Amino acid sequence: MRLGIIGLGRGFMLTLPALAAHPAVRLAGAADPRAEALEAFGRDYGARTYGDHTALLADDAIDAVYIASPHQFHAEQAIAAARAGKHVLVEKPMATSHADCLAMAESAECAGVALIVGPSHGFDAPVHHAASIIASRTLGRVRMITALNYTDFLYRPRRPEELDGAKGGGVVYSQAAHQIDVVRRLAGTAVRSVRATIGQWDPARPCEGAYNALLNFEDGATATLTYGGYGRYDSDELMGWISELGRPKDPAAYGAARRALAAIADGGEAAAKLARAFGVGGAAGIPAPAPHHEHFGFVLVSCERGDLRLMPDGVWVYSDTGRRFEALPPPVIPREAVIGEFVAAVRGERPPIHDGHWGAATVACCEAIHRSSAERREILM
Ligand SMILES: NC(=O)c1ccc[n+]([C@@H]2O[C@H](COP(=O)([O-])OP(=O)(O)OC[C@H]3O[C@@H](n4cnc5c(N)ncnc54)[C@H](O)[C@@H]3O)[C@@H](O)[C@H]2O)c1
């Protein structure tokens, strides 16, 4: 698959190891407004580069695209890509409105191309393993899921629109999209209703920074989702001090993101954000793989006859007679499951889980979290 990248930022950097290592993928082109990123990409991959996505989409030597531009461009770029006959892998959130997501899914269907939404933590190996245990029915039906994640999301360097609720900024579209994907994958049925509250507590970071949500599923299961992005309590403590990206974390580095942000001079935040993107200062290269699987915080699944607790290296299974840890081999290529699902969908080998309708349903939950919080009531989906 000759893959074109749209948006060579932080998200691309995190997926690059999987893209570069996958035998079915060739990095064949890239579009980004940043000349230095294009120069590094062209040099490293011998690929064609474009300042804008329309030129990339007109290139017959591109079969598929990975859209990793800021949220607000996903819908327009995915629809244009589908119309140009390119298969689409689009970053989470799929878009910032359910209507846009449906239009994207419809464009892909009309054009007969694959559309996958990812990476998200719904693809993580421990989630896949827990979903397989649930599917085996040995523990009975899922009845209750508890998911919580406390991070420093709000104090990492951000682009202005990442802190602007009107443009999909804040934690709901960026972070709930992951957590909703995880609990939907485990619950296995559609979300029936959502009751949620959103927290916005720091006037210096004027966007939503926390939420609590109760998701009711069609079969009577429920999931509570808690997210706090204010950089104080860190729930990686509950994950063996393994970070979201599967790397060891130093508990003594308490408050590091806040301190680093405070040390940035006025007007320097955009440059600090960019420093985590591809090709800045001519640097590129592929980071060494993480030793543990990625995760999205504490997840406990209560089934009729047992509980499952997801960890970065496997899944704890708690039954009536004992508990056991089902270990998973360490990741060889992080996020390989995402690229594998995309390639298989393009080849028509197996129907994808995370297609356009999946992504649209997750964004519908994000919208419902907003509405429920604003209207202080349960939202029926
Ligand atoms: N799945 C994950 O773990 C993960 C992690 C980080 C980001 N993301 C997602 O990736 C997307 C980008 O976020 P980011 O943190 O990488 O941002 P970023 O600012 O680091 O990168 C955005 C990149 O897109 C480029 N760009 C800007 N406008 C563009 C346009 N119109 N067309 C093409 N390229 C354009 C920028 O120059 C930059 O290189 C977001 O939707 C975000 O949710 C996902």
The ligand as an SDF file (V2000), in Angstrom:
LIG
                    3D

 44 48  0  0  0  0  0  0  0  0999 V2000
   -3.9550    8.5350   18.6050 N   0  0  0  0  0  0  0  0  0  0  0  0
   -3.0910    9.2120   19.3470 C   0  0  0  0  0  0  0  0  0  0  0  0
   -2.4760    8.6810   20.2700 O   0  0  0  0  0  0  0  0  0  0  0  0
   -2.8600   10.6680   19.0330 C   0  0  0  0  0  0  0  0  0  0  0  0
   -1.8080   11.3540   19.6570 C   0  0  0  0  0  0  0  0  0  0  0  0
   -1.5920   12.6730   19.2920 C   0  0  0  0  0  0  0  0  0  0  0  0
   -2.4200   13.2840   18.3750 C   0  0  0  0  0  0  0  0  0  0  0  0
   -3.4380   12.5780   17.8200 N   0  0  0  0  0  0  0  0  0  0  0  0
   -4.3490   13.1910   16.8510 C   0  0  0  0  0  0  0  0  0  0  0  0
   -3.5920   13.6610   15.7500 O   0  0  0  0  0  0  0  0  0  0  0  0
   -4.1890   14.8620   15.2560 C   0  0  0  0  0  0  0  0  0  0  0  0
   -3.0960   15.9280   15.1990 C   0  0  0  0  0  0  0  0  0  0  0  0
   -2.6930   16.2380   16.5230 O   0  0  0  0  0  0  0  0  0  0  0  0
   -1.1460   16.4370   16.8640 P   0  0  0  0  0  0  0  0  0  0  0  0
   -1.0210   16.4000   18.3360 O   0  0  0  0  0  0  0  0  0  0  0  0
   -0.3190   15.5350   16.0370 O   0  0  0  0  0  0  0  0  0  0  0  0
   -0.9380   17.9360   16.3650 O   0  0  0  0  0  0  0  0  0  0  0  0
    0.4050   18.5970   15.8830 P   0  0  0  0  0  0  0  0  0  0  0  0
    0.2120   20.0640   16.0000 O   0  0  0  0  0  0  0  0  0  0  0  0
    1.5750   17.9800   16.5750 O   0  0  0  0  0  0  0  0  0  0  0  0
    0.5100   18.1710   14.3550 O   0  0  0  0  0  0  0  0  0  0  0  0
   -0.3730   18.5920   13.3850 C   0  0  0  0  0  0  0  0  0  0  0  0
    0.3690   18.5410   12.0620 C   0  0  0  0  0  0  0  0  0  0  0  0
   -0.5580   18.8330   11.0340 O   0  0  0  0  0  0  0  0  0  0  0  0
   -0.0190   19.8600   10.2190 C   0  0  0  0  0  0  0  0  0  0  0  0
   -1.1360   20.5850    9.6390 N   0  0  0  0  0  0  0  0  0  0  0  0
   -1.7680   21.6930   10.0830 C   0  0  0  0  0  0  0  0  0  0  0  0
   -2.7780   22.0200    9.2620 N   0  0  0  0  0  0  0  0  0  0  0  0
   -2.7810   21.0940    8.2660 C   0  0  0  0  0  0  0  0  0  0  0  0
   -3.5850   20.8800    7.1290 C   0  0  0  0  0  0  0  0  0  0  0  0
   -4.6070   21.6930    6.8390 N   0  0  0  0  0  0  0  0  0  0  0  0
   -3.3140   19.8200    6.3410 N   0  0  0  0  0  0  0  0  0  0  0  0
   -2.2890   18.9890    6.6160 C   0  0  0  0  0  0  0  0  0  0  0  0
   -1.4950   19.1470    7.7000 N   0  0  0  0  0  0  0  0  0  0  0  0
   -1.7480   20.1660    8.5130 C   0  0  0  0  0  0  0  0  0  0  0  0
    0.8720   20.6660   11.1180 C   0  0  0  0  0  0  0  0  0  0  0  0
    1.8320   21.3910   10.4160 O   0  0  0  0  0  0  0  0  0  0  0  0
    1.4910   19.5630   11.9770 C   0  0  0  0  0  0  0  0  0  0  0  0
    2.6060   18.9880   11.3690 O   0  0  0  0  0  0  0  0  0  0  0  0
   -5.3230   15.2330   16.2010 C   0  0  0  0  0  0  0  0  0  0  0  0
   -6.5630   14.9070   15.6250 O   0  0  0  0  0  0  0  0  0  0  0  0
   -5.0620   14.4030   17.4320 C   0  0  0  0  0  0  0  0  0  0  0  0
   -6.2530   14.0150   18.1080 O   0  0  0  0  0  0  0  0  0  0  0  0
   -3.6530   11.2940   18.1240 C   0  0  0  0  0  0  0  0  0  0  0  0
  1  2  1  0
  2  3  2  0
  2  4  1  0
  4  5  1  0
  4 44  2  0
  5  6  2  0
  6  7  1  0
  7  8  2  0
  8  9  1  0
  8 44  1  0
  9 10  1  0
  9 42  1  0
 10 11  1  0
 11 12  1  0
 11 40  1  0
 12 13  1  0
 13 14  1  0
 14 15  2  0
 14 16  1  0
 14 17  1  0
 17 18  1  0
 18 19  2  0
 18 20  1  0
 18 21  1  0
 21 22  1  0
 22 23  1  0
 23 24  1  0
 23 38  1  0
 24 25  1  0
 25 26  1  0
 25 36  1  0
 26 27  1  0
 26 35  1  0
 27 28  2  0
 28 29  1  0
 29 30  1  0
 29 35  2  0
 30 31  1  0
 30 32  2  0
 32 33  1  0
 33 34  2  0
 34 35  1  0
 36 37  1  0
 36 38  1  0
 38 39  1  0
 40 41  1  0
 40 42  1  0
 42 43  1  0
M  CHG  2   8   1  16  -1
M  END
$$$$
